[in-house]
């Protein structure tokens, strides 16, 4: 065995920067936040960061599968706004006959889940069966959903009945052992997503399709069905995220879910999932979500940069993450 071979194997045995980079960035952000504000590591602030990041995190897990399979979805933020508006309208309409209680909350949740799955299936059908590019399809549905919720609200805001809002609030503000329900649901989604990606055939098929669609087809992978399922899964998770989000404010408008697609895609790319497909990492997506949430939290706790520049910072992060992926691929 030559010295060169030994060095090569040693380098391969070490974690790559695509693995270490997000972890190091997360640790650095935590250190910076702790130095800048004494309340940063407080239980209240940590819980607040995790709860607020749960919406994007749940959606980002679904986005990981879509991107791994070589797809993209720009409509998730608008989809969430439309689903939230639909939930509120249905629950308000059913209130006189059902009254305030668990059944009407379950009805709203059912509406959110079904609407999310159908919206995801619509995107997937147009992409896989009709053969339209994912970018074009989801760009179009992004405009459609945003316009629909604006129309439903007549340019204003759709508000949940006050009694319903009060009854529904614990879904966001309460939980188990001090851990709020959005955090618990996010954790469950992450565990299931990681198992599907790393241990299940579905995850392997997603990676195979994103890596080389033709080879995946000749390997007896049902390309269209698998890709359709990724969009249906993403739609389902958008519905779940909306269920967690509506009791927070009890309303929906044209600004609901704004830039959620940017945050979800940024979290996925920061976490190491390859933008062109072929490789996905759910646990990396979680780190990406936490990095974005901590940046937002630090901006809110300090006066260094205006929090209104958060979208610009996220855009820069996406560009840098893709550049780093490209450089790592060139060196590999």
N, C-alpha and C positions, 0 to 999 in steps of 0.2 A: 504494500500500500504506500503510495507516494505521499509526500508532505502536502502537495496540492490537493489530493483527494481528501486527506484528513481535514484540511482547513475548510474545504467545501462542505463536508458533512457537518463540521462544527457550526458553520454559518447557518446551514439549513436547520440544525437542531435548536438554534436560538429563535425566540419569537421575532417576527418581522415587525417593521415600524407600523404596518397597517394594523397590527394587533396592539402594539405598545403605545402608538401615538395617541389614540383616543383616551386610553387609560391615564397616560401621563398628563394630557390636557385637562382631564377631569380633576386629577389630584392638584394640579397647579391652580385651577379655578377655585377649588375649595380653599386652598391656602391663601390666595389673594382675597377672597371674600372674607375669610376669618380675620385677616390683617386689617381690612378696611372698615369692618363693622363688627362690634362685639356681639351683636344679636344674630349674626349670620348663622352660626352653628346652634342657635337655640332651637328647642323642640318645635316651637310655634312656627318659626321661619322654615325649618326643614319640612314640616308637615304641609305648610302652604305651598312650597315649591313642588313637592311631590304630587299634591292634589291638583294643582294647576297644570302640571305637565302630563297628568294622566290622560287627558283628552287627546293630545297630540300623540302620546305614546301608544295608546290603543290603535289609533289610525296608522301610525308608523309601522307597527308590527305587520298589518295587512299590506302596507306599501312595500315592505321588504320582500314579500313573496311576489308581488307584481313586478318589481324591478329585477329581482333575481331571474324571473322568467323572461326578461327582455322587454317588459312593458313599462308603462308610465300612466299615472292618473293625476291630471291637473284639476279635477272637478271636486275633490273631497271636501274642501272648505265650503263651496257653494252647495254641495249635496247635504252637508250637515245643517246648513241654514234652512234649506228647503224641508228637510226631515223635521227639524225643530218646529218650524211653522206649521207643518202638517199635524204633528203631535198636538200642538196647542189648540188648533182649530177643532180637531176630533174630540179632544178631552172637554173643551168648552161646550161643544155641541151636545155631548153625551151627559153633561152635568145635570140637567133637569130631570132626566129619567134614571140616572144611576146614582146621583148624589156623590158627596165626597167620601172616599173610602179606597180600600185596596183594589177592588175590581176596576175602577176607572183609571187608576195608575197602571195596572197591568194592561189595560186596553191601550193606553198611550205607548207603553213599552212595546207591545205587539205591533202597533202601527210603525214605530221607528225601525224595528228589526225587519219587518216585511218590506217597507219602503226602501231600506238600505240594500237589502238583497236584490230587489227588483232593479234598483238604480245601477247596482254593480253588474247585474246580468245584462242590462241594456248596453252598458259600455262594452262588456265582454262580447256580446253578440255582434255589435257593429264592427268590432276589431277582428274577431276570429272568423265570423261567417260572412259578413259583408266585405271584409278585407280592407277597411279604412285604417290608416295609420293611427296608433294610439294617441299621439300628440294632437292630431286633428280632432278625433272623436271627443276626447276629454276636454279639449279647449272649447269645443262647441257645447258640450253638456255643462261645463262650468258656467258659461253665459246663460244657458237655459235655466238652470236651477237658481242662479242668483236673480234672474229676471222674474221667475215664478214666485219666489218668496217676497220680492218687492211688490208684485202685483197682488198677492194674497194679503199683504199688509197695507195695500193701497198707499205705498210710499212711506208708511210710518212704521209702527211696531206692533207686533202681535203679542198680547200679554195673556198669560194664564190667569184664570179666575183666582182672586186673592185667597179664597178658602182652599182651593186646590194647591196653590203655590205653597201655602203654609203646611199643608199635609205632605207635600212632595219634598220639601226642603231637607228632611233627614237623609234622603238618598245621596245628597252631596255633602252635607255638613256633619253627619253622624257616621258611625261605623262600629268596629269591634276593638276593644282594648285601646282606644284612642287612635286607631288607624281608620281613616275615613273610607267609605265605600269605593270612591273612585280609585284610590290607591290599591285596595284589595282586588278590584276587578282588573286593573292594569297588571298586577302581579300574576293573576290567573291567566290572562291573555298571553303574557310573556312566556310563562312556563309551557303552555300548550303550543304556542308558536315555535319555541325553541325545540320542543320535541318533534313537531312536524317537520321543521327544517333540517334538523341534524339526525333524526332517527327514523323518520317515516319515508316511504317511497315517494310520497307527494313532494317532499322537499328536494329529493334527488332528481325527480322529474323536472321540477322548476329550474334547477341548476343546469340540467342537461339541455333544456330548451333554450335558456338564455345563452349558453355557451355555443351551441351549434344546433339550430332548429332542424336542419336536414338530417344530421347524424341521430338526433333524438327520435325523429320520425322513423328512420330505418332500424332503430333499436326498440321498436314497438311501443313507443311512448305516444299516447294520444295527445298530440300537441294542442289542438284546438280546445279539447275538453279541459285539459290541465290549465291552460291560460284563462279559459272562461271561469274556472273555479277560483283562480286567484283574484279576479275582479269581483266575483260574488262574495268571496271572503272579505275583501276590502270593504265592499258595500255593507256587509253585515257588521263589521267593526266600526264603521262610521255611524251606523245606527246605535250600536252599544255606547260609543263615545257621546252621542247626542243625548241618550237616556241619562247619562251622568251629568251632562252639561245643563240641560233645561232647568233642573231645580236650583241651580246656582243663581240665575237671574230671573227665571220665570218668564222669559220673553224671547222673541226672535225678530230679527230685522234684516235689512240688506247688508248690514255690517257684521252679522253673526258669521263666525268661521272665516273671517277675512285673513288671508295669508296662511291658513292652516296647511294648504298643500305645499307651500314653500317650506314651512317648518318640518312637515313630515318627510319630505324628500331630503331636506338638509340633514335631518337626524339619521336617515338611512345611509346616506353617503358618508357622513362623518364616521358612522359606526363601522365602515369598511365594506359594505355591500357595493359591488361593482355596478356603476351606472348603466353600462351596456349589457348587464346581465351575466349569468354564468356562475355567480358566487354570491351568497347571502348569509348574513350573520345576525340573528335576532338579538342576541345579547349585546352585540355591538350597537345595534339600533337603540337599545335602552341607554347605553352610555351616551350616544349622540343626543338623545332627548334630554338627558340630564345636563349635558354641556350647554345646550341652547337655553334650558330653563335657568341654569345658574348664571349665564351671561345676562339674561333678562333681569334676574333677581339682583345681581350686582349693580346693574345700571339703575335700578329703582332705588337701591339703598345708598348709592353714592351720587355725586354730582359731576363725575368725570366726563361722561358723555350723556347726551339727552336720550332717554328711553325711546323717544320717537325715531331714533336711528337704528332700532333693533332690527327692522327689516333689511336695512342696508348692510348691517353687520352679518346677518344670516346669508345674504346673497354673496358677500365676499367669502364667507366660510365655505359655501358650496363650491365656488370657483376654485378656491385653494385646495379643497379636498379632492376634486376631480384632477387637478394638476398633479397632486401628490400620487394619486392612483396611476396616472399615466406614466410618471417618472419611475414608480416602483415596477410597473409592468415592463418598461423599457430595460431596466436593470436586470429584471428576471429573465 
